[in-house]
Amino acid sequence: MGFAVLAVLAAARSPYLTRQNITRQQPIQFSHKHHVGDDGIDCRYCHTSVETSAFAGIPPTKTCMNCHSVLFSNAGYLEPIRESYRTDKSIEWVKIHRLADFVYFNHSIHVNKGVGCSTCHGRVDEMPLVFQANTLLMQWCVECHRNPAPNLRPMDKVYAMDWTPTPDQEELGKKFMKERNIRTTAELTSCSTCHR
Amino acid sequence: MLDLSSLTERMSAQPQERKDDRPADENLADVSLPPRPLNLAAVRAQLQSKTGKPYWRTLEELAGDPSFEDLLHREFPRQAPSEWDDSVDRRDFLKLMAASLALAGLSGCGRAPEQYIVPYVKQPDGLVQGKPRFYATAMPFGADAMGLLVESHEGRPTKIEGNPDHPSSLGATNAFAQASLLDLYDPDRAQTVTQAGEIRTWSQFLDAAQALAASFQTVQGGGFRILTGIINSPTVAAQLQTILTLYPQAKWHRWEPAVGDGTREGAKLAFGSYVNTVYRPENADVILSIDSDFLASGPGNVRYMRDFYRRRKLDQFAEADRLGNQMSRLYVVEPTPSVTGSSADHRLPLRYGESAQFARALAAKLGLGGGGKLPPGAEKWLDAVVKDLRKHPRRTLVVAGEQQPAEVHALVHAINAALGNVGTTLYYTEPVEAHPVNHLESLRELCADIDQGKVSALLILGVNPVYTAPHDFDFASKLLFDERHKRKKIETVIHCSQHFDETSQYCDWHVAESHYLETWGDVRAFDGTVSVVQPLIAPLYRTHSVYEVLAAFSDKPGLSTYDAVRDRLKTANPSGDFEKFWRKTLNDGIVTGTAFAPLSVPLKFNPASLPPAKESSSNELEFLFRPDPSIYDGRFANNGWLQELPKPVTKLTWDNAALVSPKTAEALQLTHKIASRGGEHGQILSNVVDISLSGSQVTAAAWILPGQAEGVVVLPLGYGRKRAGYTGTNKGFNAYAVRASSALWAANAPNSVIRKTGDDYPLACTQYHFNMEGRHILVAGTLEEYRKNPNFAHEDEEAPPKELSLYKGEAEFPYNRDKWAMAIDLNSCNGCNACVIACQAENNIAVVGKDQVMRGREMHWIRIDRYYTNTDSATSRKSTGDPSEYQPALDNPETFFQPVPCQQCENAPCEQVCPVGATVHSAEGLNDMVYNRCIGTRYCSNNCPYKVRRFNFLRFQDWETPQLKLLRNPEVTVRSRGVMEKCSYCTQRINNARIDAERAENGKGRPIRDGEIVTACEQACPSQAIVFGNANDPHSRVSKLRARQRNYAIMPELNTRARTTYLAAVRNPNPELENA
């Protein structure tokens, strides 16, 4: 009986169910490693609503065409993009970071308070194809909600992929908590914060 | 391992009888609760013996019927073991469940299915993904338009709100406007053009229309008729004028079934022309309504509600919002209880025929000549009213009801003029309706012309005459093949409507009409303001608007609605930059400067000139035809939200009933019983009656309605439809079937026309369950009492001291940031139901159907309880036993409404009993409901003293129908079966506002301002009865209301410390009138 319980718990945390570290094939093999890592494009160029909305925003085909109408404009590799733009049919990206329907996550509050992209999404600038870097289990979210200080960055480093906490992160974190009026643990772990 | 085979064998072998080894339960021994018919005489006896001011909700409660008391104490009578026919004993049941649980666990271990993110190809400018946008539009309704701001998520409308800048709503809406969203996504809507049932394209229709138009050229349009309802769209009116100019012999007929000709013809009688009246109730100290439900129906009702209740809010937070020093006084004279009548300080039940006498008598008393004969008791009432009216010169208002005849309206115009009200409490304008005519005569003329073979082509736009026309006109026969003359009466009939309804089935062409949310247009509101109707979404199907259909017959076929509206607007506003003007109009939701200027119209009517009134025999019954409060004239029959909406006064759902007054019910021996076996609170078995009127007959369930005048039977219109879609067909009875043109609003007939069939019909009524007997829940008083003792709301209270709790209370939750609270002003609530539908739309609340409502399972998160009360004066009067004596207690009770959402208790009984922690307290004071943790024990609902929790007993939500997926608000979870849900103070709106505030100032955050968060119910309420805000902010409106002495919580002795509190109702009775 105990073994059965343990087996279920282990299964729930396994990559099979959480999809952690599993790379998924996309209709177009967009490489973040190339565009972000090599070309240095900022996250917000494509994910435009991350600072104002719950949804970070997946770029419309037009954003791709901003460059690719000129660069590699004849590459066969990029034909699906041009086709999408031509035929007005959206590209159907496979959703990597799947949260349950009863979870209402808001990007804007996180980035505006200093939680960086790479904290949750990992080193996207090193991903040829995006995979989910963390488990996205509630346990993982609540760990930070109970104590956000270790994960807060200087505001100019929120979109920096290579940020790591400095040795003085503890004091810095406390300072950021105060400066940015970050809510108490009781407030952050109220159920209605994420569940409606 | 379990031996399931023996178990199942045993199950099927068990005889279907009660087990004798069940523990005996004495309490349940004799509670077999045979349905006992209601004894009205016992009810009256009880009433006369009661002292104090008890509140009662049902006639059974009042009668002290012991079986009813039992029923009350058993919340779910059906689940009592004595009523189970159970062939499986507990042990076997548990064994079986354990086995299935072990097996079922495995199916939970699956991966969720694939999901895709599908972005735009070219994203529209300014669109932020994930944030809704609001567009201004307007909903046409009768001779009015409701200005709206519609919330659009990802390009589809999901919630309707009022437009704060529009005069007809000032930000609020009514139940019809809220529910109209579901009509857009109605799966039963007609989806294409058809001809004799075959699908056709729009261009084929255009060709046919143009061919017809060409054929009209030679005869100048003779034989071409157009039938519409009330047209208050300037563009449609212009298009119709174009057609009538092109074809001078063509005629335009009107038929609007639920709006009488009285208002129009009364104005003509009084002023010589059709004139529109606009009221200013905020300026009136005394208002007298003669059968007018002006607060809940008729043009401008949302605005009038707002303005009227501004004079009823006592020592309100915003001085600027409270006009005048004194609370206004409302007198209502009406045959049947209405929402307006329920708010009255004094209400006089009078038969419909007697209202005319009343108006005449009032005119005579004011010195205008003429005279009227009043029933005993009404004379004194009238005298007191006249005295009160005279005390406030130029600041009174007299209103006549929409269904009253022309003479009453004319008399009221004369009375208002004599009282000097014109210019302050009302003013006159040109008519809102384009080219008004007498509708009944117009339809009569059309029918006569059809019978004489004069009509060759009939275009029916947006109305359903086969269903709604007076039955003696027999409109269906006009459209059918005439056997006698061996030809069709009309060669071509074209019908344009949203559904393929009773009329469409007899027409040659049916054009599916676009809903107002998916098409352009323009419409005029009750004060003349023009708004442009702006689409929120491209037409879902191949539908077209009335504008396009009219254009098809004109010289500009193929003209789009967009161009038609813009062209007319351009002609009306020729100067300046039209594009800029157009954009501003669309942004604001109104065309500036189009409100009608007040007209000065001299009175041309002399009350003394009226012929003597017909004496109506008091032995006869009066049958009144009224539009239904939720279905209106039948157009909303297929709207599930409105079908399930408990009507304000009767609390019936899914059916209409013949409403009978208590005395008449006694005379006719009509009664009802509460079904106990097979149905809990919620199912009422009512006597079925046959009603023979005007040469026709209809069978209806009867319903006894306290407060209705004696001898009056009300037949609500809109039900009994045969082709209304899945939800609306065959619900209730069809009152139109006995409605004749000679007695459109009232038919007199002897008692014998009502005949009990001996059958009973189950009616779903939400009134009977969740009863709160005898406890201090609704507090009301008079203005005098309040002035003498402002603390009257707390007198009978037994609130425990703050420290009394085993739980740490404030120490556990300091609530030092935001402390959400809600204050509901009972002086402003009249039970109009706008909040109920708004909540349903915002929170994806399911419609459960009649059967489930009869089991008490309706899912509305906010419900409106309706309480009747006896007044002190009624009980102190000694009855002489004379049946003609005016008895206010049962025949005219005072009515109060109390909206009850989740009280968000600080010390919540529900949180303490949830075994899995699915309902917990948030740091801001909300009682959070976490659907994903809920396993459905329902202990929380059991423990809730306010009974505000709703359980999904079945999967009430529709997961399959694609249109309904578009309807849902993506901000709120759609619940499946087995989870509990309840009002969350619109936590999605709170979260969004909190995040916006936290993000501000470069991430430093700012406090949330008062008014930034508006809950759905608060936003919809026309009278602003609900106020939500931060109780920690001393300047917020809710804090100020909570500080008032009138503020009280329901059942404070339970120490729940509810965050939702109420302001006690205060009425303003006239001290000279004995009975309040």
Interface residues (C-beta under 8 A of the other chain):
Chain A: V8 A11 Y16 L17 R19 T48 S49 E51 T52 S53 A54 F55 G57 I58 P59 P60 T61 K62 S84 Y85 D88 K89 S90 I91 E92 W93 V94 K95 R98 A100 D101 F102 Y104 N106 S108 I109 N112 K113 G114 M155 E179 R180 N181 R183 T184 A186 E187 S190 C191 S192 T193 H195 R196
Chain B: G105 C109 R111 A112 E114 Q115 Y116 I117 V118 P119 Y120 V121 K122 Q123 V128 Q129 G130 K131 F813 R817 V920 H921 S922 A923 E924 L926 D928 V930 Y931 N932 E971 V972 T973 V974 S984 T987 Q988 I990 N991 I995 E998 R999 N1002 G1003 K1004 G1005
